[in-house]
Amino acid sequence: MVFSSQSPIGVAIVGTGFGQKVHMPGFQQHPRTQIVAVYHRDLEKARAIAQAHNIPHACQTLEEIVSLPDVQAVSISTPPFLHYEMAKTVLEAGKHLLLEKPTALSVSQARQLQELAAQRNAIATMNFEFRFVPAWQRLAELISEGYVGQKRLIKVDWLVSSRADASRPWNWYAQKDQGGGALGAIGSHAFDYIAWLFGSTKRLCARLQVSIPERPDPNSGQLKLVDADDTCLIMLELADGTPCQICLSAATYQGRGHWVEVYGDRGTLILGSDHQKDYVHGFRLLGSQNGQPLAELEIPKRLAFPQVYADGRIAPFIRVVDQFVLGIDRRESLPPSLKEGVYSQLLMDLAHESNETGTWVNVPDRE
């Protein structure tokens, strides 16, 4: 991508877990962004992070962050239950927003953020990073070129062990009303890339399971109830009639990893990685046409990352920032924007509805 010589965009970092691991290095590596402020509710921690990363401003309130003249954009990577109020504060101040998934706690909150961004002429980008991984981009190209022909079946398996250890402490991830669970953590991604690759969903049916019902409180050691799902079985009927089966779990020791299988009347495409520690590294793309054996397909060099990092999440995040910056330059929110965030959140909400009612649920047409 070619970048203009315009002045750097001043960015504030809100969320210092994933934020320090991925957002900070991503914005630091990008030629058009400069980190000028960091937020932590503990001011001393904010100051220590700022000093460690040579960031000029350390703040303990979001109001302080958005009042800084050199902050033009804010990156939010906090737990989901904080997204709505934080994003609302950022957008009301007319600052641009880069937001981690899931968008919010409900589709109504997500739509309010979308409307607010439009009212304030603020650019908002979602970190749906699989759209920017080379093997995934090649999969998208081959699907659009008709490699598989008429689709017959789509199958997604995303089986990892991040929550498989029952001794892992109870926190927000264990709480449904805090946006915890596998559906929010990885299902939000799956719903986005299914819409990106295959189009809208007509209806869905979901079963959400809590396979580890108690976890130890990190302070008392006492067991506390878990009500956020760690395993999700979801069936979709796409708008074109194609059936799609999704199996997600964060509680599978030696799960097969992350795989997307596309079967059609002309061919098959299989994208997958068995990497358990890094959910971006390790993807391979396999293909077959006319019943021939599956063979690994080459990913064109034009799609390759200019640089790879030990943490596989950084390189696609930098491409998300590319899109964010381009949107700011054009004064137009480009995909994945809050529009895509709203649709992912809608499908999440309907998955919960289906699980609670035990029925298929119709999906409204995309706006």
MOQUI-V288951 format. One line per field, one symbol per residue. ss: DSSP state (h for helix, s for strand, l for the rest). psi: psi as a letter, one per 30 degrees, with the letter a starting at -180 (. if undefined). burial: + if it has 24 or more other ideal C-beta (glycine too) atoms within 12 Angstrom, else -. A space follows every 50 residues. Layout:
ss = ???
psi = ???
burial = ???
//
This chain:
ss = llllllllsssssslllhhhhhhhhhhhhlllssssssslllhhhhhhhh hhllllsssllhhhhhhlllllsssslllhhhhhhhhhhhhhlllssssl llllllhhhhhhhhhhhhhllllsssllhhhhlhhhhhhhhhhhllllll sssssssssllllllllllslhhhlhhhlllhhhhhhhhhhhhhhhhhll sssssssssllllsssslllllssslllllssssssssllllsssssssl llllllssssssssllsssssssllllllllllsssssslllllssllll hhhlllllllllhhhhhhhhhhhhhhhhhhllllllshhhhhhhhhhhhh hhhhhhhlllsslllll
psi = kkklglllkkkkkjjgdeeeeeeeeeeefkffkkjflkkkfjeeeeeeee efghkekkkglfeeeffkegjflkkkhlleffeeeeeeeeeffgklkjkl lleaflfeeeeeeeeeeeeghkkkkkiifffgkeeeeeeeeeeffgefbk kekkkkkjjlgfgfjffklkaeffjefgglleeeefeeeeeefeeeefal kellkkjkkjfjfklkkfeffkkkkkgkkfkkjkkkjlfgfkkkkkjkkg hjkhlfbjkkkjkaffakkkklkgkffjgekgklkklkkhglkkkkkkjk ffflkfkllejffeeeeeeeeeeeeeeeefhkjlkjafeeeeeeeeeeef eeeeeefglkkkklkk.
burial = --------++++++++-+++-+++++++++-+++++++++-----+--++ --+-+-+++--+-+++-+--+++++++++++++++++++++++-++++++ +++++++-++++++-++--+-+++++++++++++++++++-++---++-- +-+++++++++++------+-+++++-+++++++++++++++++++++++ ++++++++++++--+----------+++++++++++++---+++++++++ ++--+-++++++++--+++++++----++++-++++++--------+-+- --+-+-----++++++++++++++++++----++++++++++++++++++ +++++-----+-+----
//
